[in-house]
Amino acid sequence: MVKQSLSAYFYAVALLCLISFPVSTWAQGETASSPPQNISATENNEVFIQTSVDKTQVYVQEALIFSIKLYYTLAFERGASFSTLEMSNAAYKKLGEDLNYTETLNNILYTVNESRFVIFPQQSGEFSISPIRFRAFTQTRPTRNNPDLQTTTQRQRIELTSQGHQISVLPVPGSFPSPIWLPSTQVTISENWSRSLEDMRIGDSVVRTIQFNAEDIYASMLINLDFTADSKLRYYPAEAQQVDITENNGVRSEHTQNITLVATEAGKFTLPSIEIPWWNTATNSLEYASLPARELDILTVDGKHFETQTGLNDSKAEINNFWSSINLNLLLFIGVILLISILFFAPAGYLLGQKIQKSIHKLLTKKDKGKFKFVSNLSNLNSSYKYLQQACKQNDIKATAHYFLLWGQAYFQDSSLYNFDKIIVKFDNDLDNKSLNPLIKDLQNCLYAEDNICSFNFKAFVQVVNDLHNNRKLKKRTKRQYNLPPLYRN
């Protein structure tokens, strides 16, 4: 019994030596510049596994590539398998299909099966990848599927376990300016427009498509991106489309968003620039993916440029600069001269001012009379009303909106009513004509609806407009009536 126990003990020691020797031999063969890896082999190096990572230090949520390679010269029975990947505080996904190829090491031709995973650590600190276990049984008879692999005379069980990996995970840099953390090797952003922006008028719409691409990032990390920059234009963002592209060498994502811009006012507008900060993990530096600011000149309904008071503002600025450049002593001298002039010429100046005031009053009175005469002309009201009726009969939503704006300007005799919001406010002030406002809002919603899918009651709309138009003409005739002189004097 003692002899048997001693023989069993020495046999176990010898077996351990044979198993451990190849492991140290393969480990010494690795160069210092190669990525960290671990190897576990059988007694004669007929089967061994090798695990490696492409980085030993990463940032939080930075992509880490983990590789598992199985080298073998023996044939296995069905059921050979690896253990599942185990780690804490990390998200991972397999990259593509397993790779199968051959490789010669130490004059031995091996068949290699490689599996690759992308790992995203979720917390800073030390991160560990648990050892991988491989289990299989050798095949005892050759088959057509493995003519280059060796078989064994007896069925043998193979169990190999790799070493674990320790990764240092860095936190988000304190200098990063955004709450959306984007660690990547390359990020690009671009835009496209559905139409030309040169001839946009009030009521026109355009779709802005923004494409955002990022390497080594899944699209789920981009869900909080916002491309709707503040502006005076109305915008209607659609739901973003996100695509993940997984390849053997890594992952990349595409984030596409369509934003519909609607011109509700005429004039010049500025779409602010868009800047998305991201961290370049290749250069370990902060970079920006940006779109420049864009100027838009929205035309009026009739295709004209909206006149602004920029010229007046420029002249005021020039006057202010002129007065600010005058010497203080010169100002004092001019003040003394003005004071003396006022004291000596005050009476004459007073009389002259009275005459000038009367002349200006007469000119303004004539101008107002001419303006009233122009306002009282209803030819524009009748023509716009006629075209509005034709547009409603044809169920043309854009033409109806266009001629209704012209009719509203003529109806209230106010050229500043160039959009629906101002006309709605005007009708809100008119207590007798509030019945049109709900129909105006329906017209506005249908005009800006996506894919023009909207039902508008043209018949009810033209009926209310017809009543308002006829009532206005009736009021106009009533104002022109006058009383006849009495036939007999008292």
Buried (B, 14 or more C-beta within 10 A) or exposed (E): EEEEEEEEEEEEEEEEEEBEEBBEEBEEEBEEEEEBBBBBBBEEBBBBBBBBBBBEEBBBBBBBBBBBBBBBBBBBEEEBEBEEBEBEEBEBEEBEEEBEEEEEEEEEEBBBBBBBBBBBBEEBEEBBBBBBBBBBBBBEEEEEEBEEBEEBEEEBEBEBBBBBBEBEBBEBBEEBEBEBBBBBBBBEBEBEEEEEBEEBBBBBBBBBBBBBBBBBBBBEBBEEBEBBBEBEBEBBBEEBEBEEEBEEEBBBBBBBBBBBBBBBBBBEBEBEEBBBBBBBBEEEEBBEBEBEEBEBBBBBBEEEEBEEEEEEEEEEEEEEEEEEEEEEEEEEEEEEEEEEEEEEEEEEEEEEEEEEEEEEEEEEEEEEEEEEEEEEEBEBBEBBBEBBBEBBEEEBBEBBBBBBBBBBBBBBBBEEBBBBBBBBEBBEEEEEBEEBBBBBEBBBEBBBBEEEEBEBBBEBBBEBBBEBBEEBBEEEEEEEEEEEEEEEEE
